[in-house]
Amino acid sequence: MSPSTMKRHMIDLVRNGYIHIKGGSKYKGFEYEIKDYEEYQKLKSNIDGKLNDILAKIKMSVPVAQEWPR
């Protein structure tokens, strides 16, 4: 991931209240901390569950390729 993309994602996380800047400087880099780890775990498990549901639906709708006889 490019540094500018990483910076943009970190700024979005700070703006949305998921993390905050713990220390550092713009010259040497910042240290970030998750604001509420419990909330983070809930969010992560929710996202994982939704992705697994979507993946299961995709697997059910796409036919499995069959091997051609030789």
MODELLER restraints for C-alpha pairs under 7 A, 6 or more apart:
rsr = mdl.restraints
at = mdl.atoms
rsr.add(forms.Gaussian(group=physical.xy_distance, feature=features.Distance(at['CA:13:A'], at['CA:19:A']), mean=5.88, stdev=0.5))
rsr.add(forms.Gaussian(group=physical.xy_distance, feature=features.Distance(at['CA:14:A'], at['CA:20:A']), mean=5.51, stdev=0.5))
rsr.add(forms.Gaussian(group=physical.xy_distance, feature=features.Distance(at['CA:18:A'], at['CA:34:A']), mean=6.09, stdev=0.5))
rsr.add(forms.Gaussian(group=physical.xy_distance, feature=features.Distance(at['CA:18:A'], at['CA:35:A']), mean=5.79, stdev=0.5))
rsr.add(forms.Gaussian(group=physical.xy_distance, feature=features.Distance(at['CA:19:A'], at['CA:32:A']), mean=6.44, stdev=0.5))
rsr.add(forms.Gaussian(group=physical.xy_distance, feature=features.Distance(at['CA:19:A'], at['CA:33:A']), mean=5.42, stdev=0.5))
rsr.add(forms.Gaussian(group=physical.xy_distance, feature=features.Distance(at['CA:19:A'], at['CA:34:A']), mean=4.34, stdev=0.5))
rsr.add(forms.Gaussian(group=physical.xy_distance, feature=features.Distance(at['CA:19:A'], at['CA:35:A']), mean=5.07, stdev=0.5))
rsr.add(forms.Gaussian(group=physical.xy_distance, feature=features.Distance(at['CA:20:A'], at['CA:32:A']), mean=5.64, stdev=0.5))
rsr.add(forms.Gaussian(group=physical.xy_distance, feature=features.Distance(at['CA:20:A'], at['CA:33:A']), mean=5.55, stdev=0.5))
rsr.add(forms.Gaussian(group=physical.xy_distance, feature=features.Distance(at['CA:20:A'], at['CA:34:A']), mean=6.62, stdev=0.5))
rsr.add(forms.Gaussian(group=physical.xy_distance, feature=features.Distance(at['CA:20:A'], at['CA:35:A']), mean=6.49, stdev=0.5))
rsr.add(forms.Gaussian(group=physical.xy_distance, feature=features.Distance(at['CA:21:A'], at['CA:30:A']), mean=6.61, stdev=0.5))
rsr.add(forms.Gaussian(group=physical.xy_distance, feature=features.Distance(at['CA:21:A'], at['CA:31:A']), mean=5.87, stdev=0.5))
rsr.add(forms.Gaussian(group=physical.xy_distance, feature=features.Distance(at['CA:21:A'], at['CA:32:A']), mean=4.55, stdev=0.5))
rsr.add(forms.Gaussian(group=physical.xy_distance, feature=features.Distance(at['CA:21:A'], at['CA:33:A']), mean=6.40, stdev=0.5))
rsr.add(forms.Gaussian(group=physical.xy_distance, feature=features.Distance(at['CA:22:A'], at['CA:31:A']), mean=5.27, stdev=0.5))
rsr.add(forms.Gaussian(group=physical.xy_distance, feature=features.Distance(at['CA:22:A'], at['CA:32:A']), mean=5.13, stdev=0.5))
rsr.add(forms.Gaussian(group=physical.xy_distance, feature=features.Distance(at['CA:22:A'], at['CA:33:A']), mean=5.95, stdev=0.5))
rsr.add(forms.Gaussian(group=physical.xy_distance, feature=features.Distance(at['CA:23:A'], at['CA:30:A']), mean=5.75, stdev=0.5))
rsr.add(forms.Gaussian(group=physical.xy_distance, feature=features.Distance(at['CA:23:A'], at['CA:31:A']), mean=5.17, stdev=0.5))
rsr.add(forms.Gaussian(group=physical.xy_distance, feature=features.Distance(at['CA:24:A'], at['CA:30:A']), mean=4.26, stdev=0.5))
rsr.add(forms.Gaussian(group=physical.xy_distance, feature=features.Distance(at['CA:24:A'], at['CA:31:A']), mean=5.80, stdev=0.5))
